[in-house]
Amino acid sequence: MKPKYKVAIIEGKWATLMPEGPLVEQRVLGPDVEISHYGIIRPENYKTALSDLDGVISRPGAPFCQEMISVMRKIKVIVSLGVGYEQIDLESAAKKRIPVCNIQDYATQEVAESTIAMLLSHQRKIVSFHYLSQWDWKTFEPIKRSDHLKVGIVGLGKIGTAVVKRLKPFGYEISFYDPYIAEAKGENLGLRRFLNFEELVKNSDIVSFHCPQTKETTAIIDERFFDLVRDSAIVLNTARGGLFKNADIIYEALKKKPRLRIGSDTWPTEPPPDHPLLLALKNREPWLSDRLLLSPHASFYSEQALYNLRYISADIVRTVLNGEKPYNVINGAG
């Protein structure tokens, strides 16, 4: 029987999240849907691959641009395979009245816990102690108590809120900056609100980013940020790599401020190309030591989260193909 609908999954150059193929997606969508699974689609193949699709699941990091959207004649929905959606040209999709959706809540717990793990590892200097060549803890003085430290949260959405709730029992003084959140939310959590991003940065010992990548937040971690942040600050980014301006400014900041510590699950370009900072990290060069903690965009991961991510993305497509309204629409075209 000829399939009734066609759906494509586009993952880009990342290692696939579906090593066994799109079996989860096929179970959700059913036998009436033919699924194509791509890494990268080259421009000369856009029309052939995309023109007759009814739905697309696009992984962050795999650009879904205006040229791709323009060749699509039947498309009913585009789903970003994650919380982030910066890879999709939202404006072009909205002009064609194509709803774009993302996946929310699938890994809130995992990302929040990864953030806490990086924060405590830096604060308590766990990695430094692990590699200690002499039995002398005083080598890594000073270490401050949690209740003597101020944490600034950038982005008080679901993940930012989950981080706050996990931090509060430690006794940190917690503030936030988020111009899109109602005042009552911060008050209910017992947080101080900063209306100015730079003031939050200057008044925090730890700055943790949990905002989406938008026009306002792209390259928000730039030279100006590192000039303002405290010399001994801990900077955490478990949000998007594009919040960093580039890898050079991270390198320069760590060189300029020898007590600065950075923990990140993301990188300005992913997968990261060769860079002197990554070479220094690999070689454990003494000037850097353990001051940079990196994970390979894996803070979302658990077996349960990965299944939820795939199931929900396919379910949004199924909902639309069944003639129902999509959920988690982010471009106002639903």
PEBEL-V605406 format. One record per backbone hydrogen bond with DSSP energy under -0.5 kcal/mol. NH is the residue of the N-H (numbers start at 1). CO is the residue of the C=O. If there is no record, write none. Layout:
nh-><NH NH>
co-><CO CO>
This chain:
nh-><4 5 7 8 9 10 11 11 12 14 21 23 26 27 28 29 30 33 34 35 36 38 38 42 45 46 49 50 51 53 54 55 56 57 58 58 59 59 62 63 64 65 69 70 71 71 72 73 73 74 76 77 78 79 80 81 82 88 89 90 93 94 95 96 97 98 99 99 101 102 103 104 111 112 113 114 115 116 117 118 119 120 121 122 123 124 126 129 130 131 132 136 139 140 141 148 149 151 152 153 153 154 154 155 155 161 162 163 164 165 166 167 168 169 170 171 171 172 173 174 175 176 177 181 185 186 187 188 189 190 191 192 194 200 201 202 203 204 205 206 207 208 209 210 214 218 219 220 221 222 226 227 228 229 230 233 234 235 236 237 238 243 244 245 250 251 252 253 254 255 256 257 258 260 261 262 263 264 265 266 279 280 281 282 283 284 285 288 289 291 293 293 294 295 297 297 301 306 307 308 309 310 311 312 313 314 315 316 317 318 319 320 321 322 323 324 330 331>
co-><32 32 34 55 36 57 9 38 39 11 18 21 22 23 24 25 26 30 5 33 7 9 36 40 42 43 45 46 47 50 6 6 77 8 56 79 10 57 59 61 87 63 65 66 67 68 69 51 71 51 54 54 99 56 101 58 80 85 64 88 89 90 91 92 94 93 76 97 78 328 82 102 107 108 109 110 111 112 113 114 115 116 117 118 119 120 121 125 126 127 129 134 136 137 138 145 146 173 206 151 175 152 208 153 177 157 158 159 160 161 162 163 164 165 167 167 168 167 149 172 151 192 153 178 182 182 183 184 185 187 186 174 176 196 197 198 199 201 150 150 234 152 236 154 212 214 242 217 243 220 222 223 224 225 204 230 205 261 207 263 209 240 241 221 246 247 248 249 250 251 252 253 256 257 233 291 235 293 237 237 275 276 277 278 279 281 280 285 285 288 262 291 292 264 265 295 298 302 303 304 305 306 307 308 309 310 311 312 313 314 315 316 317 318 320 319 100 100>
